[in-house]
Amino acid sequence: MPPSDPRPAATLAEPQSDPVLSWRATLRAYLQPAGLRLFALGFAAGLPLLLVLGTLSFRLREAGLDRATIGYLSWVGLAYGFKWCWAPLVDRLPLPGLSRWVGQRRAWLLLSQCVVMAGLVGMALTDPRTDLQAMVGYALLVAFASATQDIALDAFRIESADARRQAALVAYYQTGYRLGMIWSGAGVLWLAARAELAPAIAAGYQQAAWSSAYLVMAGSMVIGLLTVLLSPEPVRRVIPPARNLAAWLREVLVEPFAEFLQRYGAQALLLLALIGVYRISDVVMGIMANPFYVDMGYSKDEVAAVTKVYGVIMTLVGAFAGGALALRWGVARVLMLGAVLSAVSNLLFAWLAWHGHDLVALIAVIAADNLSSGIASAAFVAYLSSLTNVSYSATQYALFSSMMLLAPKWLAGYSGVFVDAYGYSSFFIGTALLGLPVLLLVWLASRVQARTSG
C-alpha cells in the first residue's frame, strides 16, 4: 500500500496558534493565476445543474405537468448523490490516449463536458409533452456526465493549491459556478422568452423557444472545453503501480474511505452527519422554486430579469465575502452564519407566498437568497476541500459532496406532493425548520474539535 500523504486538515475550530491573515494577505490569496481558470471551470460545472433540475421544472410546469410529477422527476439529481460510486475510476483510471495527451484530470474533464453538450442537445430537441421518457433519459445523461465533471474538477481544484489557499480558489470557483447557474436559470428563461412567438400567434408552452434556449446552453459549454485545453495539468503525487488487480481495487475502492475513517476516528461520523444535512434547506426548497414562480404568475422575463441583475450581484458579494471571512475568521463561524441565513431566506419565500405577486418583493427575496447561498457555499466547499487527503482527492471529495446531496435530493422528490397537500407557505416554513439540526451539528462539531485541539 503506498504511503498516504495527507495535508493538514482544517477543522471546525482552528488551532489557536494559526494566525489570522491580514486583509493584504487575504487579497494576495485572491490574485492567484489559478483563480481565473477555476472561475471559468466553475461556470462550466454550474451550467448543467439547473437545466436538469430547477429550469427544467419551470419548463415542465409550463408544459402542463403536475407538481407531484415534477417533484419525482427531480430524482434525476440523485446522480450527483451517487457519484462517489464511480469517483475512484475517475481518480485513478486513465482514458486511453486522451490521458496520455492532456493528463488524467483534464482528460476526464474533456470527456464529461462533451457528453454534457450532447445530452443538452437531446433535451433541446425533445418535447416533454409528447416524449417525457426521452426527456428524462437525456436529463439523466446530462446529470451523470455533469457529476463526472464535478469529480474531476474538484480533484483538479484541490490539487491546484494548498489547504490555506483553498478558500480563495473556492470563492472563484463558487462565483463561476453560481454565474453558470444564473445563466442556465435566468439566462435560459430570457432566451426562451425572446424566442417565443407573439401571444396572438401561439399561447402557452412553445417547444421551439425552449429548444433554441437549450441549444445555446449546450454551446455555452465550449467555455469549459477551451479552459481545460488552455490549463496546465496539476502536479499529482506519484503513485506506484499496483502489483495486481486485487491490490489495485483495494487502493481505488477501499483505501480512500478507510483513510478518512482512520484519520478522524469517532469524529468522522459527526463530520459525515454535518456534511449530509448542511444544505438540506436550500436543496429541498429549490425544486419547487420555479413552479412557485409560475403559479404566482411571474413571467419568464420577470424571473430572468430579477435573477440576472440582483442574483448576479448578490452571488458575487456572497461568494467572495464567504471566502474572505473563512480566511480571516475560520470556517466555524461562517458555517454557522451560512446555516442561519439559509433558513431565514426560506422564510422569506414563505412570506412571499402569503404576500402575493409583487416584483419588488421578488427582488428582495431572490437577493437575500443568493447572498446567503453564496456565503454558505463558499465556506462549506472550502471546508470539504480541507477534509480531503491529496492522495485520494477525487474520491474523498466526491464522497463528501455526494453525501451533501443524497438525503436532501431524495427528500426533495416529495416536495410537489407536500405543496399539493399543504400549500407553498407551509412548504417553505418546513424547509426552514429542516435547517435547525444543522445548527446543532455545527455547534457539536465545534465543541468536539475544540476539546481535541485543546
C-alpha positions in Angstrom: 0.0 0.0 0.0 1.5 3.4 -0.9 2.1 5.7 2.0 -0.6 8.3 2.5 0.3 12.0 2.1 -2.5 13.8 4.0 -2.5 17.6 4.0 -3.2 19.2 7.3 -7.0 19.0 7.5 -9.0 22.1 8.5 -11.2 21.7 11.5 -14.3 23.5 12.6 -12.3 25.0 15.5 -9.0 26.1 14.0 -6.0 25.9 16.3 -5.3 28.9 18.4 -1.7 29.2 17.0 -3.0 29.6 13.4 -2.6 33.4 12.8 -5.5 35.5 11.3 -4.5 36.7 7.9 -4.2 40.4 7.3 -6.5 42.0 4.7 -3.4 42.5 2.4 -2.5 38.8 2.7 -6.2 37.9 2.1 -6.2 40.0 -1.1 -3.0 38.4 -2.3 -4.6 35.0 -1.9 -7.3 36.1 -4.4 -4.7 37.1 -7.0 -3.6 33.6 -7.9 -3.5 32.8 -11.6 -5.4 29.6 -11.0 -8.3 31.7 -9.8 -9.4 32.8 -13.3 -9.1 29.2 -14.5 -11.3 28.0 -11.7 -13.8 30.8 -12.4 -14.3 29.6 -16.0 -14.4 25.9 -15.0 -16.8 26.7 -12.2 -19.1 28.3 -14.8 -19.0 25.0 -16.9 -19.7 23.0 -13.7 -22.7 25.1 -12.6 -24.3 25.3 -16.1 -25.8 21.8 -16.3 -27.3 21.6 -12.8 -30.4 23.8 -13.2 -31.0 22.5 -16.8 -31.9 19.1 -15.3 -33.5 20.4 -12.1 -34.7 24.0 -11.5 -35.0 25.3 -15.0 -36.4 22.0 -16.2 -39.1 22.2 -13.5 -40.1 25.6 -14.9 -40.2 24.2 -18.4 -42.2 21.1 -17.3 -44.7 23.2 -15.3 -45.3 25.5 -18.2 -45.8 22.4 -20.4 -48.6 21.3 -18.1 -47.0 18.7 -15.9 -48.4 18.4 -12.3 -46.3 19.4 -9.3 -46.1 15.8 -7.9 -44.6 14.5 -11.2 -42.1 17.4 -11.3 -41.1 16.6 -7.8 -40.5 12.9 -8.6 -38.5 13.8 -11.7 -36.1 15.8 -9.5 -34.7 12.4 -8.5 -32.7 12.7 -11.7 -30.4 14.8 -9.5 -29.6 11.7 -7.4 -26.9 11.1 -9.9 -24.9 13.7 -8.0 -25.6 11.9 -4.8 -24.1 8.6 -6.0 -21.1 10.0 -7.8 -18.8 8.6 -5.2 -19.5 5.1 -6.7 -17.5 5.9 -9.9 -15.3 8.6 -8.4 -12.4 6.0 -7.8 -12.4 5.3 -11.5 -12.2 9.0 -12.4 -9.5 9.4 -9.8 -7.2 6.5 -11.0 -8.4 5.1 -14.3 -6.7 6.7 -17.3 -8.6 7.3 -20.5 -6.9 5.5 -23.4 -4.9 8.0 -25.5 -6.5 11.1 -24.0 -5.0 10.9 -20.5 -1.5 10.5 -22.1 -2.1 13.5 -24.2 -3.6 16.0 -21.7 -3.3 14.3 -18.3 -5.6 12.5 -16.0 -7.7 15.3 -14.7 -8.1 17.2 -18.0 -8.9 14.0 -19.9 -11.9 13.3 -17.7 -13.0 16.9 -17.8 -13.0 17.0 -21.6 -14.9 13.7 -21.9 -17.6 14.7 -19.4 -18.0 18.2 -20.9 -18.6 16.7 -24.4 -21.2 14.3 -23.0 -23.0 17.2 -21.2 -23.2 19.1 -24.5 -24.6 16.0 -26.3 -27.2 15.5 -23.6 -28.3 19.1 -23.7 -28.8 19.0 -27.4 -31.0 15.9 -26.9 -33.0 17.8 -24.3 -33.3 20.8 -26.6 -34.8 18.7 -29.4 -37.3 16.7 -27.2 -40.8 17.9 -26.5 -41.8 16.8 -22.9 -45.5 16.9 -23.8 -45.1 14.1 -26.3 -42.0 12.2 -25.2 -41.4 12.7 -21.5 -39.4 9.4 -21.2 -36.8 10.6 -23.7 -36.5 13.9 -21.9 -35.9 12.1 -18.6 -33.3 9.9 -20.4 -31.4 12.9 -21.7 -31.6 14.6 -18.4 -30.1 11.5 -16.7 -27.3 11.5 -19.3 -26.5 15.2 -18.5 -26.7 14.6 -14.8 -24.3 11.6 -14.9 -21.8 13.5 -17.1 -22.1 16.6 -15.0 -21.5 14.7 -11.8 -18.4 13.1 -13.5 -17.2 16.6 -14.5 -17.6 17.6 -10.8 -15.5 14.7 -9.6 -12.6 15.6 -12.0 -12.9 19.3 -11.4 -12.9 19.0 -7.6 -9.7 17.0 -7.8 -8.2 19.5 -10.3 -9.1 22.4 -7.9 -7.8 20.7 -4.7 -4.5 19.7 -6.4 -4.0 23.2 -7.7 -3.3 24.9 -4.3 -2.5 24.1 -0.7 -5.1 23.9 2.0 -4.5 27.5 3.1 -5.3 28.9 -0.3 -8.3 26.8 -1.0 -10.8 29.3 0.4 -9.7 31.9 -2.3 -9.9 29.3 -5.1 -13.3 28.2 -3.8 -14.5 31.8 -4.0 -13.5 32.0 -7.7 -15.0 28.5 -8.3 -18.2 29.3 -6.5 -18.6 32.6 -8.3 -18.2 31.0 -11.6 -20.4 28.1 -10.5 -23.2 30.5 -9.4 -22.9 32.5 -12.6 -23.2 29.3 -14.6 -26.4 28.5 -12.6 -27.7 32.0 -13.3 -27.0 31.7 -17.0 -28.8 28.3 -17.1 -31.6 29.7 -14.9 -32.3 33.4 -15.7 -30.4 33.2 -19.0 -32.3 30.3 -20.4 -35.7 31.9 -19.4 -34.6 35.2 -21.0 -33.6 33.3 -24.2 -36.8 31.3 -24.3 -38.9 34.4 -23.8 -37.0 36.2 -26.7 -37.6 33.2 -29.0 -41.4 33.0 -28.3 -43.9 33.8 -31.0 -46.3 36.6 -30.2 -49.2 35.5 -27.9 -51.7 36.2 -30.6 -50.0 33.6 -32.8 -49.1 30.9 -30.1 -50.1 30.9 -26.5 -48.8 28.7 -23.6 -45.9 26.3 -23.9 -43.7 26.8 -27.1 -41.3 24.0 -27.8 -39.3 25.9 -30.4 -38.5 28.6 -27.9 -37.2 26.2 -25.3 -35.3 24.2 -27.9 -33.3 27.3 -29.1 -32.6 28.3 -25.5 -31.3 24.8 -24.6 -29.1 24.7 -27.7 -27.5 28.0 -26.6 -26.8 26.3 -23.2 -25.1 23.4 -25.0 -22.9 25.8 -26.9 -22.0 27.6 -23.7 -20.1 24.5 -22.5 -17.4 25.5 -25.0 -16.1 27.9 -22.3 -15.2 24.9 -20.2 -13.7 23.0 -23.1 -11.4 25.8 -24.0 -10.4 26.5 -20.4 -9.4 22.8 -20.0 -7.4 22.8 -23.2 -5.5 26.0 -22.1 -4.9 25.0 -18.5 -1.9 23.0 -17.2 -2.5 19.6 -15.6 -2.0 19.9 -11.8 1.0 18.2 -10.3 -0.1 14.9 -8.7 1.7 12.7 -6.2 3.4 9.8 -8.0 1.6 6.6 -7.0 3.5 3.3 -7.6 1.5 0.9 -9.8 -0.4 -1.8 -8.1 1.1 -5.3 -8.0 -2.1 -7.0 -9.2 -5.8 -6.4 -9.9 -6.8 -7.1 -6.3 -4.3 -4.6 -5.0 -5.5 -2.0 -7.5 -9.1 -2.5 -6.5 -8.2 -2.1 -2.8 -6.3 1.1 -3.5 -9.1 2.5 -5.6 -12.2 1.4 -3.8 -11.3 0.8 -0.2 -8.3 2.9 0.9 -9.9 6.4 0.2 -12.8 5.7 2.6 -10.7 3.7 5.1 -8.1 6.5 5.3 -10.8 9.1 6.2 -12.3 6.9 8.9 -8.8 6.1 10.3 -7.8 9.8 10.3 -10.8 11.1 12.1 -11.9 8.1 14.2 -15.2 8.6 16.1 -15.4 12.2 15.0 -15.8 11.0 11.3 -19.4 10.1 12.0 -20.2 13.6 13.3 -18.5 15.2 10.3 -20.4 13.0 7.9 -23.7 13.8 9.6 -22.9 17.5 9.3 -22.0 17.1 5.6 -25.2 15.1 4.9 -27.6 17.8 6.1 -25.8 21.2 5.8 -27.5 22.3 2.6 -30.8 20.4 3.2 -32.9 23.6 3.5 -31.7 25.0 0.1 -31.8 21.8 -1.8 -35.3 20.7 -0.8 -36.7 24.2 -1.3 -35.0 24.7 -4.7 -37.1 22.1 -6.6 -40.3 23.9 -6.1 -38.9 27.5 -6.5 -39.6 27.7 -10.3 -43.0 26.0 -10.2 -43.8 28.6 -7.4 -42.8 31.4 -9.7 -45.1 30.0 -12.5 -48.0 29.5 -10.1 -47.6 33.0 -8.6 -48.0 34.5 -12.1 -44.4 35.7 -12.7 -43.4 35.6 -16.3 -40.1 34.2 -17.7 -39.0 37.8 -18.3 -39.6 38.9 -14.8 -37.9 35.9 -13.2 -35.0 36.2 -15.6 -34.5 40.0 -15.1 -34.6 39.8 -11.3 -32.2 36.8 -11.2 -29.9 38.2 -13.8 -29.3 41.5 -12.1 -29.8 41.0 -8.4 -28.9 37.4 -8.4 -25.5 38.0 -10.0 -24.6 40.9 -7.7 -25.5 39.2 -4.5 -23.9 35.9 -5.7 -20.6 37.8 -6.2 -20.9 39.5 -2.9 -21.8 36.3 -1.0 -19.1 34.1 -2.6 -16.3 36.5 -2.0 -17.5 37.5 1.4 -17.8 33.9 2.4 -14.3 33.1 1.2 -12.7 36.2 2.8 -14.5 35.6 6.1 -13.4 32.0 6.1 -9.8 33.0 5.5 -9.8 35.6 8.3 -12.1 34.1 11.0 -12.1 30.4 10.2 -14.7 28.1 8.8 -16.8 27.5 12.0 -18.3 31.0 12.3 -19.0 31.2 8.6 -20.6 27.8 8.5 -22.9 28.8 11.3 -23.7 32.1 9.7 -24.5 30.4 6.4 -26.8 27.8 8.0 -28.8 30.6 9.8 -29.0 32.7 6.6 -30.2 29.7 4.5 -33.1 29.0 6.9 -34.1 32.7 7.1 -34.1 33.1 3.3 -36.6 30.2 3.1 -38.9 32.0 5.5 -38.8 35.0 3.1 -40.2 32.7 0.4 -43.0 31.7 2.8 -43.7 35.4 3.3 -43.8 36.0 -0.5 -46.3 33.2 -0.9 -48.5 34.9 1.6 -47.8 38.4 0.2 -48.7 37.6 -3.4 -47.4 38.7 -6.8 -45.1 41.6 -6.2 -42.0 42.3 -8.3 -40.2 44.4 -5.7 -40.8 41.7 -3.1 -39.4 39.1 -5.5 -36.3 41.2 -5.9 -35.7 41.3 -2.2 -36.3 37.6 -1.7 -34.0 36.5 -4.5 -31.3 38.9 -3.5 -31.3 37.6 0.1 -31.4 34.0 -1.1 -28.4 34.4 -3.4 -26.4 36.3 -0.7 -27.0 33.6 1.9 -26.3 30.8 -0.5 -23.1 32.4 -1.7 -21.8 32.8 1.9 -22.8 29.2 2.9 -21.4 27.6 -0.3 -18.0 29.3 -0.2 -17.4 28.3 3.4 -18.7 24.8 3.1 -16.9 23.9 -0.1 -13.6 25.2 1.4 -14.3 23.0 4.4 -15.0 19.9 2.4 -11.8 20.5 0.4 -9.7 20.7 3.5 -11.0 17.4 4.7 -9.5 15.5 1.8 -6.2 13.7 1.6 -4.4 14.7 -1.7 -3.7 11.0 -2.3 -7.4 10.4 -2.8 -8.7 13.9 -3.6 -11.3 13.0 -6.3 -12.7 10.0 -4.4 -12.9 11.6 -1.0 -14.3 14.9 -2.2 -16.9 13.0 -4.3 -17.9 11.1 -1.2 -18.4 14.4 0.8 -20.2 16.3 -1.9 -22.4 13.2 -2.7 -23.4 12.9 1.0 -24.3 16.6 0.9 -26.9 16.0 -1.8 -28.1 12.4 -1.3 -30.6 12.8 1.5 -31.8 16.3 0.5 -32.4 15.4 -3.1 -34.3 12.2 -2.1 -36.5 14.2 0.3 -37.0 16.9 -2.4 -38.7 14.3 -4.6 -41.7 14.5 -2.4 -41.8 18.3 -2.4 -44.6 18.5 -5.1 -46.8 16.2 -3.1 -46.2 18.3 0.1 -47.1 21.5 -1.8 -50.3 19.9 -3.2 -51.4 18.9 0.3 -50.4 21.9 2.4 -49.5 24.8 0.1 -46.4 26.8 -0.6 -46.2 28.8 2.6 -46.2 25.7 4.8 -43.6 24.1 2.5 -41.2 26.9 2.7 -41.6 27.1 6.5 -41.0 23.4 6.7 -37.8 23.7 4.7 -36.5 26.4 7.0 -37.2 24.1 10.0 -35.1 21.4 8.4 -32.1 23.7 9.0 -32.4 23.5 12.8 -30.4 20.2 13.1 -27.6 21.8 11.1 -27.1 24.5 13.7 -26.8 21.8 16.4 -24.4 19.7 14.4 -22.1 22.7 13.6 -22.1 23.6 17.4 -21.4 20.0 18.4 -18.6 19.5 15.9 -17.0 22.8 17.1 -17.1 21.6 20.7 -15.7 18.2 19.9 -12.8 19.7 17.8 -12.1 22.3 20.5 -11.6 19.6 23.1 -9.4 17.6 20.7 -7.2 20.5 19.8 -7.1 21.8 23.4 
